[in-house]
Amino acid sequence: MRTFWGIILLSVASAAPPPQNAPASGSDTPFKVDVDVVNVLCTVYDKRGALVQDLNRADFEIREDGQRQEVRYFARDTDLPLTVALLVDVSGSVRAWIDTEKDAAGKFLQAVIRPSDQAMLVGFSSTMILWQDMTPSVERLNLALARLRPIPFHGLPLDGMPMPGTLLYDAVGAVAREKLANIAGRKVVVVISDGLDNGSVSHAEEAVAAVQSSNAIVYGICYETGFSGCSFLKGLAEPTGGRMFEAGKKVPLSQIFQSIEQELRSQYALGYVPTNRARDGSFRKVQVRVKGHRLRVQARKGYFAAHEAGS
């Protein structure tokens, strides 16, 4: 498997120091980061589709592989540090939307990034470009967005060289494994693409497993260009507790980013120590519901257990 730094051919900005984690406030129990704690972020909707923001720890029930778990840690909303990885398709097939993406993404980052948060910007086409590494600076992020440009395919490669493509799966997997996996707090990946991949070394299933292992929430923003790639972005996002949006004339990109912003401001952070303490690397199914209410919970569908050291 190729590494993130081996694929990126151009790094246009240096990394900023990571922000210090801010303590959570407004919660009845401080949210704890611990190797034995499974962290679950969720948003809750009523039957009209409105966000529900006044629930308490006692309202939630969590089951792992069907077994009820004790919710030990609980925090409302967004005082937990946030890391955002913005992945933008800059291949020729989506070049018509680049300018719109710059404006909408800039307003989104301005609205959600605080001093305790950080974000990065990656473009992908037949290569992957680190336009801005992790930084809490919205100014740096906006400068990187201003430099963002489409990188279309020009001509056939030289003999013996691989055909160019769109490295969507490689980009998602590499960012999840090499940039997000060891970061604590809330992690969000926003992928803007038509969902087409025709050059990655890794497979779609590997990209999905990578984001699930990193405990990141994925939001896919899909442009329908006739390639039927939206199904991949949906399958990538929904297991993590995110979702896929279809961008177009009916739903502008700015409205989609506003919806993501509202969800991030309305999250509940739950934590539990699983009754199954085996460190076998297996995938555990997680179900979150609100007791006694007919509410819809949007949360991750599971996680990979830790491996025993040396196994």
ABEGO torsion letter per residue (X at the ends): XBBAAAABABBABBBBBBBBBBBBBGBABBBBBBAABBBBBBBBBBAAGBBBAABBAAABBBBBGGBBBBBABBBBEAABBBBBBBBBBABAAAAAAAAAAAAAAAAAAAAABBAABBBBBBBBBABBBBABBBBABAAAAAAAAAABBBBBBBEBBBBGBBBBBBBAAAAAAAAAAAAAAABBEBBBBBBBBAGBBAABABBAAAAAAAAAAAGBBBBBBBBBAGAGAAAAAAAAAAAAGBBBBBBEAABBAAAAAAAAAAAAAABBBBBBBBABABBAGBBBBBBBBBBGBBBBBBBBAEBBBBBBBGX
